[in-house]
């Protein structure tokens, strides 16, 4: 078990050294996470406080990014908004990962008609990725973001189908994901 962990840690370390994108992305994610955690400490004002300073321009004393038409401090709203953004991103990734992994595992393991149907569903969702992404503008913004980002499950499903080890062979449509250049 230790040998597997050592190999995995070594592989992750080499990926970290080789990928500048991974380094920058992880650092930015950690910065946003830290901002979300410390939003109450970093915010100069309560983001929901309706002040008397209406439409203060950016750079003004006491309001570095200004205020909106209701007197709310923009900087405080951005700092507290990072919590909602992280929640939306994490929930979307979990939903997308769960749907794609389960459907891909079933399609790759059972093959046949189920695999063909799944392949066609993937093609439809990849051609029209935002068809079901909350075109109704009355839907709350958070719900629209979750719907839009949870729509990445076809990518995960295609990868799962292509790499399914349970079937003992490469599934019939493994080329779907590879033909897209290996990324979504």
N, C-alpha and C positions, 0 to 999 in steps of 0.2 A: 504494500500500500504506500509506504514512504517513497519507494522508487517511482511510482506513478505520480505522486504529488511533486516530487523533485523534477521529473520530466516536464510536467505541466507548468511549474513555476519557471523553469528554464525557457520553455517555449514562449510563455507570456513575457518574460524579460527580453527575449530577442525581438518579439513583436514590438514592444515598447521602444526599444532602441532604433528599430528600423522604420517606424512609422511616425513621421512628424505630425500627420493628421490626428493620429491617436493621442499624441501628447497634447496638442493644442486643444482638441475636443474635450479630453478629460479634465484639463486645467480649467477651461471655460465652464464646464459642467460643475466642477467643484466650487468655482467662484459664485455661480448662480445659486447653488445649494447653500453656500455660506450666507449669501445675501438674504435668501428666503428664511433661513434659520434666525438670523440677526435683524430681521426687518423692524421689529419693535424697538431695538436699540439704535439702529441707524437712521430711522425716520425722524425728521425734525418735528413733524406734526402728526396728529391722527389723520389717516387718509380720508376719513369720512366726516371730518369736521368742516362745517360750512362757515367759513370765515367772512369777515367784512371786506377783505382785500380781493376784489373781483378783478379778474383778467390782469393780474400783475405780470409784466413781461419777464422773460427769463433773464437771469443775471441780477435781479433785484435783491436788495439786502433782506435776508430772512427767507427768501424763496429762490434758491439757485436756478430752478427750472420754471419758476413762475407759478401762477394759479390758473384754474379754469374759470368758467363763467359763474360757478357757484362758490368760488373762493376756496376750493380744495387745493392743497399743495400737490403739485404734479410729481415731485420727487418722492414724496411719501406714497403716493398712489402707485408709482412704478415699483418701488421697493416691496410693497405689500402684494402687488400683482404678480411678483415672481413666484409666490406660493401657488397661485392658481395655475400658472404656466407649467410649473414642475408637476403638479398633480395631474394635469391634463396629459402631459407627455408620458408620465409613468403609467397611468391607467391605459392610455392608448396603446403603448408598447406591450403591456401585459395582455390586453384583449386580443391584439393582433397576433402576438406570439402564441397564445393559447389556441385560437381558431386555426391558424396556419399549421401548427404542429399536429393538432389532433386530426384535422382533415387530411393532411399530407401523410401521416402515419397510416391511417386507414386505407387511403388510396394506394400507397406504396406497398402495403402488406397484402391486401386482397387483390389488387390489380384488376384486370378484366374490364367489365362494364363500369364498375365504380371508378376505376382509374380513368377511363375515357370521359365519363361524365365530369369528374373533378377537373380533368384537363381542359374541357370546354368551359367550365365555370371560371377557371383561372384566366383563360383567354378573354372571356367577356369582361371580367373585372379589370384586367390589365389594359384593355382597349378603352374602357370607359371608367377610369378610376374614381371619378368624383360624382358619378351618376346618383348614388345614394347618400351623398355627403351633406345632407341638410340643406337642400335648395330652398326650403321654406324659411324665409327670413324672420318669421315670428318665433322660431325656436331660439332658445337662450344661447348666447355665444359659447358658453362652456360646452354645451351639448353638441353644438356644431363642430367644435374643435375635436372633441372625442370621436364623433362620427367620422370626420374627415381623416384623422390620423389612424383610427382603428381600421381603415380601409387598406392598410398595408399587408393584411393577412395573405393575399395571393402570393406575394413574394416569399413569405415564410413557408407557405404550403408547397410552392414549387421546389424550394430548397429541401424541405423535408422529404418530398417524394423522390427527389434525385439522390438523396443520401440515406434512404431507408435501408437499414441493415437487416431488418427482420425478414425480408423477402429472399435474400440470398442472391439476387441478381439486380442489375440496373433496371429500374422501372421503365415502361414504355414512354414516355414523355419527359425523360430526364433532361432532354435538350432544351426544354422550355426556358428554364432559368438561365442555363449557360448561354443561350442565344441572345439574351438581353445584356450581355457584357458582364454578367456576374454581380450586378448591383441593381437596386430598385430605383 
